[in-house]
């Protein structure tokens, strides 16, 4: 009997904790914030993609060509 009561109380408590999130998803403020967050993420992704493409297209000098070679006497 106590096991059933524990399960029922856990279900009731979880529904009470999650109900504000369910209500928040329906509010206009939540929708606007979510859309702004998605737009900012898309902009960030496009900037990172452009930066990666620029880095791939820019020829980089090799480090061995720019540093003088030191000969060792043996």
Wavefront OBJ file of the C-alpha trace (Angstrom):
o trace
v 0.000 0.000 0.000
v 2.843 2.427 0.826
v 4.478 1.674 -2.517
v 1.339 2.761 -4.392
v 1.102 5.899 -2.258
v 4.738 6.723 -2.974
v 4.260 6.302 -6.701
v 1.115 8.427 -6.646
v 2.778 11.190 -4.649
v 5.776 11.168 -6.985
v 3.430 11.518 -9.959
v 1.557 14.419 -8.349
v 4.764 16.218 -7.381
v 6.291 15.782 -10.814
v 3.166 17.150 -12.477
v 3.248 20.163 -10.145
v 6.904 20.839 -10.945
v 6.432 20.492 -14.697
v 3.187 22.445 -15.043
v 4.881 25.904 -15.206
v 6.929 24.713 -18.174
v 3.806 23.558 -19.972
v 2.163 26.924 -19.378
v 5.304 28.807 -20.387
v 5.399 27.093 -23.792
v 2.025 28.619 -24.597
v 2.912 32.212 -23.654
v 3.806 34.761 -26.324
v 6.885 35.864 -24.398
v 8.257 32.340 -24.388
v 7.625 31.996 -28.123
v 9.352 35.334 -28.840
v 12.377 34.460 -26.681
v 12.641 31.043 -28.282
v 12.515 32.577 -31.772
v 15.195 35.140 -30.845
v 17.381 32.399 -29.404
v 16.979 30.319 -32.578
v 17.835 33.313 -34.778
v 20.954 34.071 -32.738
v 22.039 30.439 -32.985
v 21.522 30.417 -36.768
v 23.588 33.602 -37.102
v 26.351 32.108 -34.963
v 26.365 28.930 -37.071
v 26.608 30.899 -40.325
v 29.469 33.012 -38.918
v 31.369 29.910 -37.819
v 30.821 28.252 -41.203
v 32.080 31.356 -43.018
v 35.105 31.554 -40.729
v 35.917 27.890 -41.339
v 35.623 28.343 -45.105
v 37.893 31.398 -44.993
v 40.455 29.504 -42.982
v 40.361 26.626 -45.466
v 40.773 28.942 -48.467
v 43.587 31.072 -47.031
v 46.941 29.497 -47.851
v 49.003 29.257 -44.712
v 52.764 29.374 -44.822
v 54.374 26.295 -43.478
v 56.373 26.750 -40.299
v 59.418 24.993 -41.720
v 59.735 27.512 -44.560
v 59.672 30.536 -42.276
v 62.130 29.294 -39.673
v 65.814 29.085 -40.573
v 67.313 25.668 -40.470
v 70.169 25.201 -38.017
v 72.818 22.663 -38.960
v 74.397 20.692 -36.136
v 78.055 19.761 -36.121
v 78.675 16.217 -35.111
l 1 2 3 4 5 6 7 8 9 10 11 12 13 14 15 16 17 18 19 20 21 22 23 24 25 26 27 28 29 30 31 32 33 34 35 36 37 38 39 40 41 42 43 44 45 46 47 48 49 50 51 52 53 54 55 56 57 58 59 60 61 62 63 64 65 66 67 68 69 70 71 72 73 74
